[in-house]
Amino acid sequence: MFKWIKQQLRIKAFYGTSENAVKTQIWIAVSVYVLVAIVRKRLGLEASLYQILQILSLTLFEKMPILQALEASDSQENLVTDLNQLILFDF
């Protein structure tokens, strides 16, 4: 079980060192993992759980439906050029 937690939950550091603090943080991480897995299954998303968590962490405070945020990230990955990118040589 501990090996699975280390591999899947990606807890970088514990904010508290007491037994209760560590258990609380592990349960929160497991809960988030399960909720994201449920969202992935219900929305039929192809992205990995890690990719979905990255997208959600970037769009955390934006007011938009989750599906819209996840679809927007898919379309942005498919873009060849970044529109905000400055063009050094415009021949």
Contact map, one row per residue, 1 for C-alpha under 8 A:
1111100000000000000000000000000000000000000000000000000000000000000000000000000000000000000
1111110000000000000000000000000000000000000000000000000000000000000000000000000000000000000
1111111000000000000000000000000000000000000000000000000000000000000000000000000000000000000
1111111110000000000000000000000000000000000000000000000000000000000000000000000000000000000
1111111111000000000000000000000000000000000000000000000000000000000000000000000000000000000
0111111111100000000000000000000000000000000000000000000000000000000000000000000000000000000
0011111111000000000000000000000000000000000000000000000000000000000000000000000000000000000
0001111111000000000000000000000000000000000000000000000000000000000000000000000000000000000
0001111111100000000000000000110010000000000000000000000000000000000000000000000000000000000
0000111111110000000000000000000000000000000000000000000000000000000000000000000000000000000
0000010011111100000000000000100000000000000000000000000000000000000000000000000000000000000
0000000001111100000000000000000000000000000000000000000000000000000000000000000000000000000
0000000000111110000000000000000000000000000000000000000000000000000000000000000000000000000
0000000000111111100001001000000000000000000000000000000000000000000000000000000000000000000
0000000000001111100010000000000000000000000000000000000000000000000000000000000000000000000
0000000000000111110011000000000000000000000000000000000000000000000000000000000000000000000
0000000000000111111011000000000000000000000000000000000000000000000000000000000000000000000
0000000000000001111111000000000000000000000000000000000000000000000000000000000000000000000
0000000000000000111111100000000000000000000000000000000000000000000000000000000000000000000
0000000000000000011111110000000000000000000000000000000000000000000000000000000000000000000
0000000000000011111111111000000000000000000000000000000000000000000000000000000000000000000
0000000000000101111111111100000000000000000000000000000000000000000000000000000000000000000
0000000000000000001111111110000000000000000000000000000000000000000000000000000000000000000
0000000000000000000111111111000000000000000000000000000000000000000000000000000000000000000
0000000000000100000011111111100000000000000000000000000000000000000000000000000000000000000
0000000000000000000001111111110000000000000000000000000000000000000000000000000000000000000
0000000000000000000000111111111000000000000000000000000000000000000000000000000000000000000
0000000000000000000000011111111100000000000000000000000000000000000000000000000000000000000
0000000010100000000000001111111110000000000000000000000000000000000000000000000000000000000
0000000010000000000000000111111111000000000000000000000000000000000000000000000000000000000
0000000000000000000000000011111111100000000000000000000000000000000000000000000000000000000
0000000000000000000000000001111111110000000000000000000000000000000000000000000000000000000
0000000010000000000000000000111111111000000000001000000000000000000000000000000000000000000
0000000000000000000000000000011111111100000000000000000000000000000000000000000000000000000
0000000000000000000000000000001111111110000000000000000000000000000000000000000000000000000
0000000000000000000000000000000111111111000000001001100000000000000000000000000000000000000
0000000000000000000000000000000011111111100000001000000000000000000000000000000000000000000
0000000000000000000000000000000001111111110000000000000000000000000000000000000000000000000
0000000000000000000000000000000000111111111000000000000000000000000000000000000000000000000
0000000000000000000000000000000000011111111111101000000000000000000000000000000000000000000
0000000000000000000000000000000000001111111110000000000000000000000000000000000000000000000
0000000000000000000000000000000000000111111100000000000000000000000000000000000000000000000
0000000000000000000000000000000000000011111110000000000000000000001000000000000000000000000
0000000000000000000000000000000000000001111111000000000000000000000000000000000000000000000
0000000000000000000000000000000000000001101111100000000000000000000000000000000000000000000
0000000000000000000000000000000000000001000111110000000000000000000000000000000000000000000
0000000000000000000000000000000000000001000011111011000000000000000000000000000000000000000
0000000000000000000000000000000000000000000001111111000000000000000000000000000000000000000
0000000000000000000000000000000010011001000000111111100000000000000000000000000000000000000
0000000000000000000000000000000000000000000000011111110000000000000000000000000000000000000
0000000000000000000000000000000000000000000000111111111000000000000000000000000000000000000
0000000000000000000000000000000000010000000000111111111100000000000001000000000000000000000
0000000000000000000000000000000000010000000000001111111110000000000000000000000000000000000
0000000000000000000000000000000000000000000000000111111111000000000000000000000000000000000
0000000000000000000000000000000000000000000000000011111111100000000011001000000000000000000
0000000000000000000000000000000000000000000000000001111111110000010011000000000000000000000
0000000000000000000000000000000000000000000000000000111111110000000000000000000000000000000
0000000000000000000000000000000000000000000000000000011111110000000000000000000000000000000
0000000000000000000000000000000000000000000000000000001111111100000010000000000000000000000
0000000000000000000000000000000000000000000000000000000111111100000000000000000000000000000
0000000000000000000000000000000000000000000000000000000000111110000000000000000000000000000
0000000000000000000000000000000000000000000000000000000000111111000000000000000000000000000
0000000000000000000000000000000000000000000000000000000000001111100000000000000000000000000
0000000000000000000000000000000000000000000000000000000000000111110110000000000000000000000
0000000000000000000000000000000000000000000000000000000000000011111110000000000000000000000
0000000000000000000000000000000000000000000000000000000100000001111111000000000000000000000
0000000000000000000000000000000000000000001000000000000000000000111111100000000000000000000
0000000000000000000000000000000000000000000000000000000000000001111111110000000000000000000
0000000000000000000000000000000000000000000000000000001100100001111111111000000000000000000
0000000000000000000000000000000000000000000000000001001100000000011111111100000000000000000
0000000000000000000000000000000000000000000000000000000000000000001111111110000000000000000
0000000000000000000000000000000000000000000000000000000000000000000111111111000000000000000
0000000000000000000000000000000000000000000000000000001000000000000011111111100000000000000
0000000000000000000000000000000000000000000000000000000000000000000001111111110000000000000
0000000000000000000000000000000000000000000000000000000000000000000000111111111000000000000
0000000000000000000000000000000000000000000000000000000000000000000000011111111000000000000
0000000000000000000000000000000000000000000000000000000000000000000000001111111000000000000
0000000000000000000000000000000000000000000000000000000000000000000000000111111100000000000
0000000000000000000000000000000000000000000000000000000000000000000000000011111111000000000
0000000000000000000000000000000000000000000000000000000000000000000000000000011111000000000
0000000000000000000000000000000000000000000000000000000000000000000000000000001111101000000
0000000000000000000000000000000000000000000000000000000000000000000000000000001111111000000
0000000000000000000000000000000000000000000000000000000000000000000000000000000011111000000
0000000000000000000000000000000000000000000000000000000000000000000000000000000001111100000
0000000000000000000000000000000000000000000000000000000000000000000000000000000011111110000
0000000000000000000000000000000000000000000000000000000000000000000000000000000000011111000
0000000000000000000000000000000000000000000000000000000000000000000000000000000000001111110
0000000000000000000000000000000000000000000000000000000000000000000000000000000000000111110
0000000000000000000000000000000000000000000000000000000000000000000000000000000000000011111
0000000000000000000000000000000000000000000000000000000000000000000000000000000000000011111
0000000000000000000000000000000000000000000000000000000000000000000000000000000000000000111
